[in-house]
Each structure stands twice: as C-alpha cells, then as structure tokens.
C-alpha cells in the first residue's frame, strides 16, 4: 500500500515547480517510503504541465481546464490519492533532504493532528509559519497593529508546539483528516482556505502541531498574478466568507466595519502619497466586503 501521497497545486509556476519536484524527489528517497506525487495544474499557460510530463514521468499529472483555485484543486488531488498519509505542498517550496522523513515521524506519533514544518524565506530567514485563529481581536491586530510583522497574528516558534493553524504551504496529516467533512471549502478561491478547514477540524477535536524538526523554503505568493493587490483583495474576501460561515451576526458586523475602515485608510494613504496602486488595491478590496 502507498504510504504517502504528496499533492502539489500549480498555476504558472513552472521554474519553481520543477525545483520543488527535484527537491521532493531527494527527500522522498531519503525517507524510504512508498510514495506517489500528484500535481494538479490549474490551466497554466507557461508550459508547466508539459515540463512535468517530460522531466518527471513518475508524477501523476492532473490538468484542470480552468484556474479552479487552491482548495478545489487540492480536493481533486485528495480524491485521487492512495496514501495513508497525505502531504499538501505548495509549488513554490523547496523541501529539505530530511523534511519528508521528519514530518512522517511526527505525523505517526500525532495521529490526530495536522503537522507543519518551519518555513524559511529564500534568504534563509524565518518565515511566519503558524498562528492563532482569526477572532476579532486577532483581526484587529492584523489590520491595524501590523500583527503579521510583529508576531501577534503569525509567527514561527523556536520549539515544537500545538498551534491553532499551520501554513497551507506544507501540511501533513493522516488520510482521515482530509476526507469528508474535512475537505477544503471550494467557496474560498485562495487565502484563508487552510485556516477555515483547520477551524472546522478543531471543532471536532483535531489539532495542529508545528515542528522545528522539519523545514522548507517557501517563496510565497508565487501564483498571485497581481502581487499585493491580489493578496489584499483575497484576504478581505476570505475573512468575510469565514465570518459569514462561522460567526454570528454581531461578529460579522464588527468584521465588516473593521474592513471598511482599513480599506478607507488604505485609499486615503494612497491618494495622499500619490501611490495609485495602494488606493486601487483597497478600493477593490472594499468592493468585496
């Protein structure tokens, strides 16, 4: 029986994807696990699928005929996977030689957990890898207190610990934790999808475990066609969707007010500083609230 299924979603990340697969091949070989690798291509136009077929004939390639989003593409891979363990991996990552083996060890000793590694930036510095669920105080810190930069809302601990969520760049768990009802909500196109899934799982008693014993390098936002604008708009959209699904009306109203204020500040700063891209970004974000 296949012990591990690795699922990678790609959209126009050809060079990054090839690097990811090359590093993954070494890490899987070092783990000595019977494994399969599944790549779901979201209608890339950069030749990614053909390159995968040419250089990695042992990889299972699934071609979507449209960019179906991160969650839906992962669901496609999960449905196809045969492994006892499933590893979701971003295409813009480089896997360490012992990363797969390290994650498998922790997953086997934490069978009711989602396990995630420490993320590194391409320069070797630490990248925020986990964080608390997005309650209203956490959202406030993210929007107005630079929480992502100050460690209030995203962080990388120096030791192994349980956390609320781990980054979707790399998540390993037993198959049962990706089966119904723990599939990705396909109503979220990109951003917040892993947090929403892990929130549902926590309600049922499953937890997340972050370990420093495994690391990956993560470029980040490689599939975002418009960079910052794409990220900001989809974060606004993802938060709004998350609160509509999981929180009562008073909390949804407070979130909406915070997002409106944040968008207004962003538009104003863009106008005052003459940075049109900032005002356009937040004007578009305001429309999805």
N, C-alpha and C positions, 0 to 999 in steps of 0.2 A: 504494500500500500504506500502511496505517496505520503511522505511525512510533512512536507512543506510546500505550499503554493505561494509564490510571490506575484503580486498583481501590481502592474505599473500603468498608470494612465498618462497618455502623452498627447499634447497638442502643439505642433510646430516647435518641437524641442529636439530636433534631430541630433545635433552635436552633443548636447547634454545627455540625451537618452543613450547614445552609443557609449559614452563614458560611464554612465550608470550601469549599463548591462555588462560592460567589461569588468568593472569593479565587483559587481554582484557575482559574476562567474567565479572569480577567485574566492570570494567569501563563502559561497555555497560549497565549492570544492573543499575548502578547509574545514567546513562543518561536517563533511562526510554524510550528509543527509540525502535521502532520495527526494529530489525536489523537482518542481516544474516552475517555469516562469511564463506568465501571461501578460502580454502587452495589449492594452486597448487603445487604439488610435482614434482620436475624436476628429476625424476628417482633416488631418493635417495636409497642408499644401506645400510642405518643404521637402518632400521625398522621404519622410521618416519611415513609413511602412516598408517601402522597397529596400531601404538600407537595413532595416531589421531582418527582413527575409534573406538578404544577401549575406550579412555577417553573422547572423545568429539563427541558423536553420532549426535549432532545437527549441527555440522560443515559440510559444503559441501566440499568433498574432490575430487579433480580432479588429476588424475595420468597421467603425461606425460611419454612416453616411452623412452625419452632421456632428457639430460640436455639441454633444449632449450633456456636457457638464461633468464635474468631478464625481458627484455622488452616483449618478446613473451609470457612468462608465465603470466605476468600481463595483456596482451591483452586478453588472454584466460579467465582470471577471470572477466575482464571488460565486455566481451561479455556475460558472464553468469549472471552478477549482475543485480539486480532488484531495487536497492535503488535509491532514489532521490539524495542522497549524496554518494560519494564513498571515502573510506579511503584506501590508499595503505600503507601497513605496512610491514617492514622487520621482518623476523622471529627471528632475534637476538635482539629484543627490549623487554622492559618491560614497560607496559603502566600504568601511574598513575591512581588512582581511579577516578579522575575528568577530566582526559585528553580528553576522547571522548566528554563529555558534553561541555568542554571548546572549543574544535575545532569546534563543531557543532554551538555553539553560534557565533563564529567569521565567520564561513562559511556562515551562514544565513544573517549576516549583510554585507558580502562582496561577493555577489553572482557572481561576475565576476572575482574572484580571486582563486588561489590555496593557501591554508593555511597550514603552517607548524609550529610545536612547537619548543621550545628549546630542544636540545639534551644534555644529560648528559652521561659522561663516567660511567663505573661501579663503580668507586670510588666516584661518586657524583660531580666531577669537570665538568665544562662546556666543551662541545664538539662543534667544528665548525659546524654550522647548516645551513648556507646560504652563499651567496657571489655574486660577480659581474660576468657577462658573460665573457667568455674567449676570449677577444680581445687579440691582440698581446702583448700589454704591460702587461696584466694580466698573460698571459702565461709565459712571460719573468720573471715576479716576482715569479711565481710558480717554475719555473725550476732553476733559478739562485740566487734568493734572499730569499729563504726559505719562500716564501709567505704564504704557508699554516700554518706555525708555527708562523709567525709574524703578522698575521691578515690582510695581504694585499689581499689575494685571497679567504680566507674562514674565517668566523668569527661567533660570537654569540652576537648580540647586547643586551644591557641591557633593551631595551624598544621595544614595538611594532613598526614595520615599514615595509614599502614596500621595497622589495629587488628584485634583478634580478632572483635568483633561490633559492629554498629551497631543503634540502636534500631529496633524494628519500627514506630515511629510514621511513619517515612518511609524507604523503601528503594527504590532504583532499580537495575535490572540488565537485561542482555540477556535475551530470552525463554528462551534455553537454560538460564539459571541458575535458572529457576523451573519447568522441565519435569522430568519423571521423570528421575532419582530425587530431584530437589530440590524436591519439593512439601512442604508443611507436614505434619508428623505429626499426624493428627487425634486421636491419643490424648491430646494436650495440649489442654485446653479453652481456657485463657487464661493468659498469663505463661510465659516460657521458650520459647515456640514458635519465635520467630525465632532464638534462640540455638542451639536444637537443630538447626534447618535449616542455619545458618551453620557449625556444628561439622561436620556431615556434608560440607558443601561444602569446607571447609578440608582434610579428609582427602583429597579428590580434587584438591587443588591450587588451589582458588579462594579468593580473599582478599576482605577488606573494606577499603574506602577511605573515610575520613572527611574531609570538606572544609569549611573555614570560608567558602568562596566562596558557599555557599548556606545560607539559614536558613529555619526555620519556627517559628511559635509553637505550642506544644503544651500544652493544658490539663492532660492526664494523668488517667487513671483515670475518665474520664467514663462508661464503661459498667459500672463496678463498682457494683452496687446497694447493697452494704453497706460501701462505703468501705474502711477499713483492714482489717476482718475478711476481706473478700473477697480483698484483695491478699495478706495474710499466708498464708491457707489455700492459695491457688493457687500461691504461691511455694514453699511446703513441698511441695505435690503435684507441681509441675513439676520441682523439684530431684530428688525421689525417682524420678520417671519417667525423667529424664535419666540418672541414675546407673544405674538398672536396665538401661537400653538400651545404655549406652556404657562402663561401668566394670566391672572385676572385683569379685568378692565382697568382698575386704578393704576396698576403697574404699567400696563400698556400705554396709558395716557402719559404717565411720567416719562417713560422712554421717548415717546413721540415729542414731548416738549423739549427734552434734552437734545434730541437730534435736530430739531428745528433751530434751537439756539446755537448749537455747534455749526450748523450749515450757515446760519446768518453771520456768525463771526468769521467763518471762512470766506464768505462772499465779500464781507466788508474789508477784511485784510487784503484780499486780492485786489480790490478796487483801489484802496489807499496806497498800496505798494506798487501798483501798476503791473502786477503779475496776473495776467489774464487767465492763465491756466488754473490758478487756485480758485478764482471766482467761478469759472466754468465748472470745475470739478464739484464744488459744493452746491452750485445751482442744480446740477444734475442729481446729486445726492438728495437734495431737498425734494425732488420730484418723486422719489421712491418711498418717502416716509409715509 
